[in-house]
Amino acid sequence: MCGIVGYIGKDEAVPVLLNGLAKLEYRGYDSAGISVYHNGIYTIKAKGRLKTLEDKIADTGVVSSHIGIGHTRWATHGAPSDRNSHPHNSQSGKISVVHNGIIENYMEIKAFLEEKGYHFVSETDTEVVAQLFDFYYEGDPVATLRKVIGKIRGAYALAILCLDHPDSLVAVRKDSPLIVGLSQEENYVASDIPALLEYTREYYLLEENEIVFLTKEGVTLYDLDGKQIHKDVFHVTWDIDAAEKGGYDYFMMKEMMEQPEALKKTIFPRMTETGIRFETLSLTEEEIKYFNRIHIVACGSAWHAGIVGKYVMEEVGRIPVEVDIASEFRYRNPILNKNDLCIIISQSGETADTLAALREAKRQGVKVLSVVNVVGSSIARESDDVLYTWAGPEIAVATTKGYTTQLSLLYLVSLYFAKVRGTLGEEALQNYLADLRLLPQKTEEILKLDGRMAELAKKYANRNNVFLIGRGLDYAAAMEASLKLKEISYIHSEAYAAGELKHGTISLIEEGTLVIAIATQERLFEKLVSNVKEVKARGAKVVAITTEGGLAMEEVADEVIYLPPSGDIFTSSYNVLPMQLFAYHTAVERGCDVDKPRNLAKSVTVE
């Protein structure tokens, strides 16, 4: 959950490294550091945001160099501090390393190296890599790296600078993302494309245990046996502006406002005048007809999307669906059948637990369909089939357009499976498709509630506890809304199935407690009104989100937000939108850093 950048070329390295780290700071912002070659290896690092490092560099003087590595950290081993910041150097000063991931057997390696006379100055797992590289080093960086990765266990992306190779860098990846940027007279490594987008659109996407040796003249790739390998170049078509704020104060607001366009790009190419078309799907209709069960596996917001997917698939496709948190899936020894399908959901396509779940499913012989946003990501490459959300780069830690485009793809998959399995009549299918075509337009309409949600945030931002209630798909939406609120505003927020209030939860309601009630499903509306009455009777302040026509809610709630009517299976795409806006404005009111909430990072690439 850290960001790596490396540069070698004709230009000054420090500005390139700092600019790349600024684009990667969403991956970690506990500390940052760089190492460059300047009459030896020169390392400077600092606890805190990247600005702290920039100020420190400005105070000490910018070092002239044409090669270097940089790192922005989300702490796992060792508290955030200058000492624990990356890069980490060997005690000889000849080796400098940046690392994204976790070295699981670092204690064993550390003990071995201490017996050999090595002394450690940090609490991190990464320092053992620098010292172990130094221990094995005999002048050939690639050969040494092959020895090192033969000894370490865990997940890692590594970039390494060697004192006696001032004209080259060496790097490798396993279970943590790393890309190679290609250009004339300069080359790069980074954890993600946005770090390098202003410099190049040509990349190598590294596979597991592929080693890369970089000079300014070129890039050479090797496998674990030291044999040279060749790869196709991946060309990025993103507009550079897509990775910039575009005049907004925060990426999160920009990305919320991009949702209508992202939905168009995700939905419309897959819809014909009368049906759904997945051009790249290898699953046959025969396989779809005889699926025994579907397992949806994901983490965080993607897991919430999966819960919505379960409701919809079971409703229209009549297929049993299980939804698992990826970090629990492989450790519970899941029972999978050869006629099952595993749907993996991940915005980044690099989520470590989700990737491990994918591999477990494939180990058991189950077909895997992934829903991801990042083309060429690890999950996309290792799946049998992949459906891209085409949301464009998402930088804010709290996902918005990533989540809603995931939902839209799950709707399409559900309706397609229902059609193939014969569980949905033609008239019903056409009605659903007509509603789905309106999703971008209605999303744009609902986002105009921004001013109203800002007013409500100003009114309720001082609350320390917030509860969200809903039933069915509204409960699934309440879970995602609660996560948005807690992760960026730091308010303690919980989502509950409204029917469970009387089974203990209602004891938490007291005078002035804010309860947000989501009631957008017609068949469950009256029951939700009754639940609102129950919390009001105990002194709660209630903000209700419902559809136009739900006038009865005005009699019981303190505030009512009306959404345009939609087919019941699509309500989760609408009712989450005002809550995204509310969470955003609440965080702003409380003085929080919306894009970079404390203790969180965008891509969770460690277990």
N, C-alpha and C positions, 0 to 999 in steps of 0.2 A: 504494500500500500504506500509505496514511495515513488518518486519520479526521478528518472535517470536521464541525463543528456551527456553526450560526448561529441567533441568536434576536433577535426584535424583539417587544416587547409591553409589558404593564402591570407585570410583575414585575421584580425585580432580575436583570440578565443574567448576572452572574458565577456565581452558584450553578447556574443552568441550564446554562451552558457547561461548567463543571467536572463536573457530573453527567453530561452527555451525553458528554464526553470519557472519563469513567470507563467508560461502557458501550461505548466504541469503542476502548479501549486495546489490545484484541486485534488491532487493525489496525496498530499501530505504537507503540513505546514507547521510542524513542531520545531523544525530547524532546517538549515540549509548550509551547503558548503560547496567549494570547488577546489580542484587541484589542477595546476597548470605546470608546464615545463618552462622554467626560467632559471638557468644556471643551477639546475637541480629541480626537484619536485617542490613546488611552493603550494601549500595548502592553507586555506582560510575558511573558517566555518563559524556559525553562530546559532545559538538557540533563538527560536522565535520565527516570525514571518520572514519572507525573503527580503523585505525592506531592511531588516536588521543587518543581514549579510551585505546588502548593497551599501549601506552606510559605513559598515566596517571596512569594506574594500575602498570606498572613497576616502576614508580617514587614513588608511595605510598607504594609499597610492595604487593605482591600477597597474598591474604587472603586464608587460608586453609578452605575449606568447601566441603561438599558432596551433597549440594543441592543449586539450584539457578535458576534464570530466566534471560533472556537477550532479548535485543530488538535493532533493527536497524530501523531508522525512516525515513519516507518520510512525511514531515510536511503537515498537513491539518489545524488544529486549533492551532494557535500560531506559530510565526516565529521560525526557527531553533535556538536553544540556549541551554546552559547547563540546564537552569531552565525548559524548555519545553521538554527536553529529557526524555525518559522512562528509567527505571521504575518510576512510581509515587507512593508515599507513603502517607498513611493517616497521619494526624497531630499527632496522638498518636504514630506513628512509629511502629505500630503492623502489618500493612498490606502493602504489596508491589504488584503492578499490572503492567503488560505489556499488550498492547492492539493493535490489528490491526483492523481498521474499523472506524466508526463514530457513536458517541452517539448523536442522533438527538435532544433529549429533555434534553441535559445536562444543559442548562440555567435554566430550570424549577427545576431540581434536585439541582443545585447549590444554587438557591435562598432558597429552602427548608432547605438545610443543613446549610447555613449561619444563618438562623433563629435559628437553633439548636446550634449555637456557633462554627461551623466549619470555619476555615480560609483557603483560597486557595492561593497557591504561584505560580501557573503556569497559562498560558492562554489556556490550553488544555481542551478538552472534557473528556479525560481519567481520570483526577484527581478526577472527581466526582465518578467514580467507586470505587476508593480506599477509599474515604471518606464514600460513601454509604455502602460499605462492612463493614467498621468499625462501622458505626451507627447500623447496624443490627446484628453484630457479637455477638454470645453468646457461642462460643466455638466449634460449628460444622461448618466447612468450606463448606460442601456440602449444608446443610440447608440454610446457609447464602447466598450462591451463587444463590440458587433457588429464594430467596427473591429479590436479586439484579436484576436478569434478568426478574423478574416480573415487575420491575419498569422502566427499561431502554428501550428505543426504538432505533432502528438503526441496523447497521451491526457491528459484533464484533467477534473476537477471543480473549479470555482472559486467561492469566495464572497468578495465584495468590499465593503468599508466605505469610504465617501467622506466626507471632512471636512465638506463643505458640504451633505450630505444626512443629517443626524443622525436622520432619521425613516424611513430605508429601507435595505434591503440589495439587492444584485443578485448573481445566481449563474447558472451555466451548467454543462452537462456534455457531454462527448464521450468515450466509451470508458471512463470511470470513473464509478462509481455516485454518484447524488445523488438524494435524495428531498426532498419538501416536506411538512412537517407543518402541518396546518390546525387552528386553534382560534379561540375567541372572544377578540378583542382581543389576540391574540398568534399569531405564525406562526414557522416554523422551517425550516431546511435541515439535512440530515445525510447522512452516507455510508451509514447503515444504520438500520433501524427500531428496534432496541433502544435507541438513543440517545434516542429520543423517546417510547417506549412509555408511560411514566408520565404524559405530558402530553397525548397525543392518539392516537386510533386512525384518524384520517382523513388520507389522504395523496394527493399527486400523485406519480406515478412518471414522472420526466422522461425523455423520449426524446432521441436524439442532437441536439446543438446547439439544444436548447430553453433559452431564457433565462427566468429568473423574477425578477420585481421584487416585493419584499416590503415591506409596511408593517404596522403592528399591526392596521390595519383590514381588510387583505385582500391577496390575491396576484394578480398579473397575469402571464400567460405570453405569450411572443413567439417567433416563428420567426426564422430568420436574416435575413429581409427586414424584420423589425420589425413584422410583422403579428400582431395579437393572436390567440391560439389558445385553444381550450377543451378541457378534458380531463374524463374521468370521475374521480370520487373513488374511491380504493381504500381499502376498510375492512379493518383488521387484526383478526383474531379471536383472536390469541394471548392466553393468560392472561399477565398481567405476571409472575407467578411463574416462567413458563417461561424467562425471561431472567435469573433470579436464581439464586444458588447453592443455596438451599433447605436450608441447614444443613450442606452438605458443605464441606470445606476448599478444594476446587478444583472448578471447572466440569467438568474432565475426568472426575472420579469421578462427579459427578452425571449427566453425559451417558452414561457407560458404563452406569450403573444404569437409565437411561431406555430402553435399547435394546429390551427386550421390548415395551414399550408402543409405541415408534416402529415396530417391525416389524409389530405388529398393525395400526396405522393405515395402513401402506404396503401390506400384503399382503391383509388380509381384505376390504376393499371391492372388490378386483379379482378375487375368487374367487367363483364360484357353487358350487352343490352338485356340479356335474359338470365344471366347466371354468374358463376365465379370461375376464374381460370387461374391456375397456378402453373405457369409455364415450366418452372424448374423443379417441380415436385416429382420425385421418382416413385413415390408410393402408388401402387396400382389400386384401381377400384376394388379388385378382388381382396387385396389386403385390408383395405378400409372396411369392407363389408364384414370381415370376420375378426376385427379387433375384439379381443376379450375384455380388455380394460385399458384405460389410459392413465399414465402416471405423469403428473405435471410437477416439475421440480424447479425450484428457484429460491432466491433470497430476497429479503426486504420488500421493496415495492413490487418487484417482479413476482414475488410470492403472492402478494395481494392481487395482482393481475391474474395469477393462476387460480386463485379462489373464485374470481369472477368467471374465469374460463370454465371451471367445474360446473357452476350453476347453469351456464349457458349450454355447454355440451350435453349435460344430462337432460336439460329441458328440451332441446330441439333434436339432439342426436340419439338420446336414450342409450348412451354409453356410460357404464360405470367409470367414474373418474376419482382418482386419489390425488391429493395435493400434498406435497412434502416440502418442508424446509430442507434445502440442500445439505446443510451441515448435519442434519439428522439422518438423511436418506441412506447413505452407504454404511453408517454405523449401526443401523437397526437390522442389517442383513435382510434387505427387502426381498419379498417373494415376487419374482417376475416370471411371466410366461412368454413363450416364444410368439404367441399371438397378441402380446401387449404392445403398446406404443408408449415411448417416453418422450414427452415434450419438455424441452429445456428452455428456460427463459432467462436472458441476461442482457442488459443494455450494452455493457462493454464487451461481452463475449469472452471475458478473461476472469470472471469471478471464480476464485479458487475452489470453493466448496461445490459450486455448480459444475465446474469442469470435472471434479472428482466424481460427482454423481453420474455425469454423462459416461465417464469411463467405466463405472460400475455397471451401468445399464448395458453398455456394449460388451462388457466381459460376460454378461449373462445372455448374450445373443439377442437383445431386444433392439428393434429399430428406434433410431433417435431422430426427432425433428426439432430443430432449434429455432427460436425466435430471438434474434439479436439485432443490434443496430450497427455494429462496427464490422465492415466488410473485411474478410481475411483474418478475423480474430480466431483465437484458439478453438473456442466452442464451435464457431462456424466451420472451421476446417475439419474438425473431428466428427461432425454430425453426418448422418446419412443424408439428411435433407436440411436446408436452412431457408428460412423466410426472413428477409431483412425488413426492418421497420422504416427505413429511409427517413429517419427523423433529423439527420444531420448531426453535427457534433453537439453533445450536451456537456456543458462545463460545470454548471452549478451542481453541488453535491446532492441537493434534493431534486430528484427526478420529477419532471412534469411531462414534457412532450414524449420522453421515453416511455413513461407509464401509459399514457393515453394511446400511443401508437401500438404498444403491445396489446392493449385491449382490442383495438380495431382488428388486428391480425387474428386474435383468438375468436372474434365474432365470425370472420371470414372462414376460418378453419372449421368452426362449429357448423356453420350453415352448409359448407361444402360436404363435410362428412354426413350431415343429416340428409342431404340430397342423394348422395351415393348409397346410403343405407336404407333409403326409402322411408324414413321416419317423419318426413316433412313434405306435405303436399305442395303442388306447384303454386297454388294461390297464396298459401302462407309464406312460401319462400319469396315470392315476388313482393309481398307486403314488407317482409323484413328487409329485402334489398332496397326497396324504396326509402325506408327509414334510414338505412345505413348510408345511402347517398347524401342524405341531409346532415350527416354528422359534422362535416367541416363547417358548414354554414351555421348550424345551431351552436357549435362551439364558439365561433366568432361572436355570435349574439350574446352568449352567456358571459364571455370575457368583458363585455361592456359593463358588467356589474362591478368592475374594479373600484370605482369611486364609492359605491355602497359598502363594499367589503372593507375598504380603508376606514370608513366611518365607524363600522362595527369594531374593527381592530383597535381604534383609538379608545373606544368605549370599554372594551373588555381586556385590553392588553395587560392590566395589572393583576389578572387572575393567576393564582398559583396552581390550580387544579381545574381541568376541563374534562368533561365526560361526553362521549359521542355515542348515540344509540341509533339503531336501525334494525330492520328485519330483512332476511333474504339478501338480495343484492345490495340493499342499502346498508346492511351490516358489513358486507365486504368493503363498500366504499368508506364506511366509518373507520375501518382499520387503516386504510391508506390516508385518510384525512387526519387521523390522530398521529400517525407517523410524521406527516409533514409538519404538524404543529410542534411536536416535541423536538424534532431534530434541528429545526432552525430557530425556534423561539425559546427553547429550553423550558417550556411550561410542561409540568407533569400532565400528560394527557392519556386517557384510556378509552378504548372502544369496547362497547358491550352489545351483545345481542339483546334487543329491547325486551324480549320475552323472558330473559333471565334476570331482570331487575329484582324481582321478588325473591330470588334465590340467593340473596346476600348483598348484591351490589348496591341496592337502594339505601343500605345503611350508611353509605359514604356521602349521601346527599344531605346538605345542610343549607341554612339560610344564605342565599347569594351565590351558591355553587352554579357555575355556568354549565349548562347541558345543551349540546347541539344535537338536534333530532333530525334525522334524514328520513323523509317519507315520500318517495317518488314512485312507489309501486301501488297501483290502484287497488289491487286485491288485499293489500296489507295496510292501507291507509287508516282505516278506522281503528285497527288494533294499535297503530302507532300513536294516534290521538289519545287513546286511553293511557298509554305509557307516559305521554307528556303530562297528562293530568296527574298521574301518580307522583312524578317528580316535582311538579308545581305545588302539590299539596304539602310538600316537605321544604318549600322555600326556594326551589331552584329558579334561576333565570334561564329562559329557554329561547334559543335561536333555532328556528325550524327552516329546513330546506325542503321544499315540496314543488309540485308541478302546478301550473296554472289550472285553476278549478278546485284546488284544495283549500277552499275558503274556510272550512271548518277549523283549520289550524289557527286562524287569526283569533278565534275565541279563547284559545288556551295558551298560545306562545306569546312571548314578549316581542319577538321580531320574527318576520316571515320573509324568506327569500323565495321568489317564484322562478321556476325554470320552465322552458317550453315543453309541452307534452312530447313523449316519445314512446316507442314500443318498449315494453317492460324489460326486455333483455338488454337494451342499450342504456339503461338509466345510469349505470356506473360511470359511463363516459361523461355524463352531464353533471351529476351531483358532486363529483370530486372537484370540478372547476372552481366554484366559489370558495371551496375550502383551501385550494392552492393559493388563491388570492388572499384569503383571510390569514393563512399562516405567514405568507410573505409580509403583509402589512403589520401583523403582530410583531414579527421579528424586527422590522424596521423601528416600530414604536418603542421596543425594548432595547434598542441600540445594539442589536446583534449583527454579526457579519453574516449576511444572508447566504452568500455563495460558499463560505468556508466555515461552517459550524464547528464548534470546538469538538475535539476528539474523533471527528469523522473524516473520511476520505472518500473520494468518488468511486474508485475501483478497488474492491476488496480482493486483493490478490494474495492474501495469506489466510490460513484457516483461523 
